[in-house]
Amino acid sequence: MMKSISQIIDGPVTSYKNSQETLALVSEQIKARWGESELKNYDPFHNARTFQSWLKLGFKVRKGEKALRSITYVEGDKDKEGNVIKKYRRPVFLFYYRQVEKYGPEKSV
Protein backbone atom coordinates (compact mmCIF):
# COMPACT_ATOMS: atom_id res chain seq x y z
CA MET A 1 0.00 0.00 0.00
CA MET A 2 1.34 3.43 -0.95
CA LYS A 3 1.81 5.90 1.90
CA SER A 4 0.52 9.46 1.80
CA ILE A 5 2.64 12.54 2.52
CA SER A 6 1.05 12.85 5.97
CA GLN A 7 2.02 9.25 6.79
CA ILE A 8 5.60 9.94 5.65
CA ILE A 9 5.78 13.10 7.74
CA ASP A 10 4.69 11.13 10.80
CA GLY A 11 6.85 8.16 9.84
CA PRO A 12 10.56 7.47 9.32
CA VAL A 13 13.04 10.06 10.46
CA THR A 14 15.71 11.53 8.18
CA SER A 15 19.41 11.57 9.00
CA TYR A 16 19.23 15.23 10.11
CA LYS A 17 21.42 15.66 13.20
CA ASN A 18 19.94 18.81 14.73
CA SER A 19 22.42 21.20 13.09
CA GLN A 20 21.34 24.82 13.51
CA GLU A 21 23.45 25.76 10.49
CA THR A 22 21.58 23.30 8.27
CA LEU A 23 18.23 24.33 9.73
CA ALA A 24 18.89 28.00 8.98
CA LEU A 25 20.25 27.29 5.48
CA VAL A 26 17.25 25.22 4.39
CA SER A 27 14.75 27.49 6.16
CA GLU A 28 15.97 30.49 4.16
CA GLN A 29 15.50 28.61 0.90
CA ILE A 30 11.99 27.48 1.87
CA LYS A 31 11.10 31.05 2.82
CA ALA A 32 12.41 32.35 -0.52
CA ARG A 33 10.48 29.76 -2.57
CA TRP A 34 7.19 29.36 -0.73
CA GLY A 35 7.02 32.33 1.64
CA GLU A 36 7.53 32.81 5.35
CA SER A 37 4.21 31.17 6.23
CA GLU A 38 5.57 27.82 4.92
CA LEU A 39 8.27 27.76 7.62
CA LYS A 40 5.73 26.52 10.17
CA ASN A 41 5.44 23.31 8.11
CA TYR A 42 9.18 22.67 7.83
CA ASP A 43 10.31 19.67 9.85
CA PRO A 44 13.89 18.65 8.97
CA PHE A 45 13.36 15.24 10.58
CA HIS A 46 10.54 14.29 8.21
CA ASN A 47 9.74 16.46 5.19
CA ALA A 48 13.06 17.48 3.62
CA ARG A 49 14.80 14.45 2.16
CA THR A 50 17.28 13.42 -0.49
CA PHE A 51 16.15 12.22 -3.90
CA GLN A 52 16.96 8.59 -3.01
CA SER A 53 15.20 8.81 0.34
CA TRP A 54 11.97 9.98 -1.31
CA LEU A 55 12.22 7.16 -3.87
CA LYS A 56 12.56 4.55 -1.12
CA LEU A 57 9.36 5.91 0.43
CA GLY A 58 7.42 5.67 -2.84
CA PHE A 59 7.67 9.29 -3.99
CA LYS A 60 9.40 10.93 -6.92
CA VAL A 61 10.57 14.49 -7.39
CA ARG A 62 8.39 16.39 -9.83
CA LYS A 63 10.00 17.21 -13.16
CA GLY A 64 11.75 20.57 -13.14
CA GLU A 65 12.05 20.90 -9.37
CA LYS A 66 15.34 22.30 -8.08
CA ALA A 67 16.95 20.89 -4.94
CA LEU A 68 17.39 22.77 -1.69
CA ARG A 69 21.09 22.96 -0.97
CA SER A 70 22.45 22.00 2.41
CA ILE A 71 25.69 20.71 3.90
CA THR A 72 26.86 17.95 6.15
CA TYR A 73 30.20 17.11 7.69
CA VAL A 74 31.72 13.69 7.07
CA GLU A 75 34.30 12.21 9.41
CA GLY A 76 37.68 11.98 7.79
CA ASP A 77 41.10 11.40 9.26
CA LYS A 78 41.38 9.71 12.66
CA ASP A 79 44.29 9.41 15.06
CA LYS A 80 45.64 6.12 16.47
CA GLU A 81 43.00 6.09 19.23
CA GLY A 82 40.20 6.46 16.70
CA ASN A 83 39.40 10.09 17.49
CA VAL A 84 38.32 12.17 14.52
CA ILE A 85 40.92 14.82 13.78
CA LYS A 86 39.42 16.14 10.55
CA LYS A 87 35.92 16.48 9.13
CA TYR A 88 35.07 17.24 5.54
CA ARG A 89 32.24 19.47 4.38
CA ARG A 90 29.97 17.75 1.84
CA PRO A 91 27.01 19.24 -0.05
CA VAL A 92 23.59 17.66 0.36
CA PHE A 93 20.70 18.17 -2.03
CA LEU A 94 17.26 17.97 -0.44
CA PHE A 95 13.72 18.07 -1.76
CA TYR A 96 10.87 19.44 0.31
CA TYR A 97 7.58 17.57 0.58
CA ARG A 98 5.93 20.15 -1.71
CA GLN A 99 8.29 19.07 -4.52
CA VAL A 100 7.35 15.38 -4.63
CA GLU A 101 4.45 13.20 -5.73
CA LYS A 102 3.50 9.57 -5.34
CA TYR A 103 5.39 7.27 -7.63
CA GLY A 104 3.40 4.56 -9.31
CA PRO A 105 3.44 2.36 -12.36
CA GLU A 106 2.75 4.15 -15.64
CA LYS A 107 -0.79 3.64 -16.88
CA SER A 108 -1.02 2.29 -20.40
CA VAL A 109 -3.83 3.55 -22.59
Buried (B, 14 or more C-beta within 10 A) or exposed (E): EEBEBEEBBEEBEBEBEEBEEBBEBBBEBBBEEBEEEBEEEBBBEBBBBBBEBBBEBBBBBEEEBEBBEBEBBEEEEEEEEEEEEEEEEEEBEBBBBBBBEEEEEEEEE
